């Protein structure tokens, strides 16, 4: 069993961001009271520096119980593509509705498709 926490998209700004880590820690502690004590895996939509200090401290403290925090866009930023420079040039690869992430323009399934609507 694993407990997944994926609400991090809604934590950016506003009142929810102030309670984000408190709620994550609470979830991890409650999970330890369940019969099988599932580890909590947090999937963040942002990059590592978003909550780095407090998130790192929570992960260090709860890691013995399997707590893990994963930042989806950190891997993309660490790959070498300069997303910030592209955004300054008017192309927000990680923005809503954009096709492609700077590395990939289609999915694996899309590689075999031929469609006039396909974006290059």
VMD Tcl script that draws the C-alpha trace (Angstrom):
set ca {
  {0.00 0.00 0.00}
  {1.13 3.54 -0.78}
  {-0.69 6.79 -0.03}
  {-0.27 9.34 -2.84}
  {-0.73 13.07 -2.23}
  {-1.17 15.12 -5.40}
  {-2.94 18.30 -4.38}
  {0.21 20.39 -4.71}
  {-1.14 22.05 -7.89}
  {-3.73 23.87 -5.78}
  {-1.24 24.92 -3.12}
  {0.47 27.59 -5.21}
  {-0.37 30.85 -3.47}
  {-3.49 31.62 -1.50}
  {-4.46 30.29 1.92}
  {-3.84 26.64 0.99}
  {-0.08 27.20 0.58}
  {0.29 28.23 4.23}
  {-1.11 24.89 5.42}
  {0.39 22.63 2.74}
  {3.24 21.12 4.73}
  {1.14 20.87 7.87}
  {-1.41 18.81 5.94}
  {1.29 16.61 4.42}
  {2.83 15.91 7.79}
  {-0.61 15.18 9.21}
  {-1.28 12.71 6.38}
  {2.05 10.97 7.00}
  {1.32 10.68 10.71}
  {-2.23 9.39 10.15}
  {-0.90 6.86 7.64}
  {1.29 5.43 10.40}
  {-1.85 4.67 12.41}
  {-3.34 2.54 9.62}
  {-3.01 -1.25 9.82}
  {-0.42 -1.54 7.02}
  {1.26 1.85 7.61}
  {1.56 2.90 3.94}
  {4.35 5.29 3.01}
  {3.23 8.70 1.76}
  {4.50 9.83 -1.63}
  {3.93 13.49 -2.50}
  {3.83 14.43 -6.19}
  {4.50 18.15 -6.58}
  {3.81 19.97 -9.83}
  {6.47 22.59 -9.15}
  {10.24 22.53 -9.02}
  {12.37 21.75 -5.99}
  {12.96 25.26 -4.66}
  {9.22 25.82 -4.20}
  {9.22 24.37 -0.62}
  {12.81 23.18 -0.49}
  {13.71 24.03 3.10}
  {10.58 22.92 4.94}
  {9.81 20.05 2.55}
  {13.36 18.75 2.89}
  {13.13 18.89 6.68}
  {9.79 17.02 6.62}
  {11.19 14.40 4.22}
  {14.26 13.88 6.42}
  {12.12 13.48 9.53}
  {9.53 11.15 7.96}
  {11.80 9.21 5.57}
  {12.10 6.30 7.99}
  {8.35 5.80 7.41}
  {8.72 5.91 3.61}
  {7.77 9.57 3.09}
  {8.99 10.84 -0.28}
  {8.46 14.12 -2.14}
  {8.81 14.20 -5.91}
  {8.95 17.46 -7.90}
  {7.78 16.86 -11.46}
  {9.36 19.84 -13.20}
  {12.70 19.57 -11.36}
  {13.72 16.73 -13.63}
  {12.96 18.84 -16.67}
  {14.89 21.85 -15.33}
  {17.81 19.61 -14.35}
  {17.94 18.24 -17.90}
  {19.54 21.42 -19.16}
  {16.73 23.10 -21.10}
  {16.42 26.77 -20.07}
  {12.68 27.07 -19.38}
  {13.03 30.51 -17.83}
  {14.77 31.93 -20.92}
  {12.16 30.33 -23.19}
  {9.38 31.87 -21.10}
  {11.04 35.29 -21.37}
  {11.04 34.76 -25.16}
  {7.27 34.12 -25.05}
  {7.20 30.30 -25.03}
  {5.95 28.85 -21.76}
  {6.65 25.14 -22.23}
  {5.16 24.33 -18.83}
  {2.13 26.60 -19.23}
  {-1.46 25.54 -19.61}
  {-2.32 24.23 -23.07}
  {1.24 24.13 -24.41}
  {2.17 21.01 -26.38}
  {5.65 19.70 -25.65}
  {8.01 20.25 -22.75}
  {11.13 21.41 -24.60}
  {12.33 17.82 -24.99}
  {9.29 16.02 -26.41}
  {6.68 17.24 -28.89}
  {4.45 14.16 -28.89}
  {3.69 11.15 -26.73}
  {5.00 7.69 -27.59}
  {1.57 6.87 -28.98}
  {1.62 10.02 -31.08}
  {4.88 9.07 -32.79}
  {3.01 6.58 -34.95}
  {0.07 8.84 -35.76}
  {-0.34 10.97 -38.83}
  {-2.80 13.78 -38.24}
  {-3.15 17.21 -39.81}
  {-3.93 18.53 -36.31}
  {-0.58 17.37 -34.87}
  {1.52 20.24 -33.62}
  {5.24 20.22 -34.35}
}
mol new
graphics top color blue
foreach p $ca { graphics top sphere $p radius 0.5 }
foreach p [lrange $ca 0 end-1] q [lrange $ca 1 end] { graphics top cylinder $p $q radius 0.2 }
display resetview
